[in-house]
Structures are given as structure tokens and as C-alpha cells.
């Protein structure tokens, strides 16, 4: 009996030591992996720089991403099609410096010329910058240059004019802010004015003015809730709407998909469908009630306003629309994904 007890105790001790040894080895492996990863990133040990160089050496047609920009038109904001006489896409990464791809176009007119501001995915650091292009006829676009290049990702450059000045509110979620820029010299020189809101990873801020107030739709990186903020002045104190989140746990319609427009006295917002994957199609919503205490909306149609065409530059999806009334037509800057793994 004593021998059996000793054997049992020895067995338990063996397994305790084995578990302890396994635990120690796990944490040692974890620490070594973390230290190696940090050193590899900081000092670009093999294979970090080799992989990066190999990527950069890919043939040009394989190194540009699938998003590009086109022009649509319609007799109303909700009946859009490819613009006649325009060969889409009008802007691609290949046509815009060293961009992997271009997306999120926002357009504005000045002195009879059209200026397009958009995200240009930087090929060198894989972060979004804000660039612009210009055109006199909406058909032929001349790339300008990068106008905003921060230490963090930028996209969704909502550009607008207010009291004779030009402003731009991009997405800057890595900075945990919604930043406001003002043109010192339009279109290519901008200065940072300040933050509208801060403290969270805010995505795709859609800013607009309605009923003498400023309003701001915004989502998170999960794309499944929509929050609303408001302010009396552009640079004033922004307050969260008491009904936030005004849309909850619905990635089909939460993420802003372009500029909010005022049509026949009503505001309309556009939402990109991000379920089951990012940037499938765009839906339109009429905002039927918008006050400091109440919010309601209804879909314009059960059918998407924009969707992938199944072929060409926008085969796999569309996720952005920026609408403008020009003459007797509505002109839209849109983007599309071609579905190729480039």
C-alpha cells in the first residue's frame, strides 16, 4: 500500500512538472516570437524586407488594387447609370501616381472646372492618402497630386464649401479623430484646423448642413452601427444624438456610402452594404425626421442604388456615390471593384 501511494504521488508530480514545463515553454516561445517580430519590423530583418521588395518588384499590372473611379448620371439621384460618352473608369491607381488603387471620390465645382478628391492607397506604406484630379468636361481627368499625407490612414475626403471657404473632412480612424481641414490655396494646399470629435476609431464621417445645423453620420470599423452627431457651428461643440446608435447591428445599411444630399427639401443618406463582405452595393435612404431629439428614415427602394455589374471595372461591387445636380442631370462620382486579385 505505501508503494502504491508513492507511485501515485510520483505520477501526479510527473504530470504537474510536465504541465509546468509545457507552460514555461509556451510563454518562452511567445516572448521569443514577440521579440523577433518587433526586431523584424523595426530593423527589417529577413524575410521582412525581402518580402516587401518582392512585392514591389511585381509586374505593374499585378500591383494595383481593384478599386477605381467612374462617372454615372441620371434624371434623378435614384436612377443612375454609366454616363453617356464617358469611358469608365476615369481614374485608376495606374493613372494616379504610385497608388495601389483609388476610391471614395468626392467632387466639387469651382470656376467651371470639376475637382475630384479621393483616397489614393499608397503603394510604399499601404496607407491611404488624399489626392485630387481635375477636369473641364467630366470625361477627361488630369491627376494632380497627394494633398494630405499623415502618419495614419486617410480616406473618404468629404469636401465642401462653406461661407466662401473650402473644407475637407476625411476618415482618420487610426488617429481616433474626425479631423477638419481648410484650404489655404484650393485645390492643393490644406491646413489642419482641429478635431470635430475624438476618442474612438470613427469610420467614414458623412458631414452635412440641414435646418441651420451641422450633422455628422459615422460608423465604426465593424460597420454594423450608425451614430449621429450634431453642432450649431462647424467648429463648435459636437454632441451625440440621444437616439444613438440610430442603426444597430446591421452591416447592410450602417456604413456611410457617400455625401448626404438635400433633394426636394429632404435629406438623403447613402449606405454601403458590408455583409457578407465589404463594399458590395449602395442603398439610399430618405431621412423623414431629423431633430436634436428624434430621427427616422425610410429606404428609397428595396433595390440597391448601385451594385456590381458582373463584368469590367465594377464587376464585384460598388460602395460609394457622390451626387451633384449639374444642368438638368444628376452627376455622380462612384467607385467600383473589378473582382480581380491584383
Protein Blocks (a to p, Z undefined) as FASTA:
>chain_A
ZZmmmmmmmmmmmmmmmmmmmmmmmmmmmmmmmmmmmmmmmnopafklmmmmmmmmpcfk
lmpcfbdcdddddfbfklccddehiacdfbdfklnojafbdchiacddeehiacdddddd
dfklopacddddddfklmaccdfbdfbdcfbdcehiacddeehiacddddffknopacdd
ddfbdckbccdfbdfbghiacehiadddeehiacdddddfkopaccddddfbfklccddd
fkbcfbghiaklmpccbjcddeehiacdddddfbfbghkbccddddfbdcfkbccdddfb
fbdfbdcehiajllnoccbdcdddehjbccddddddehiaZZ
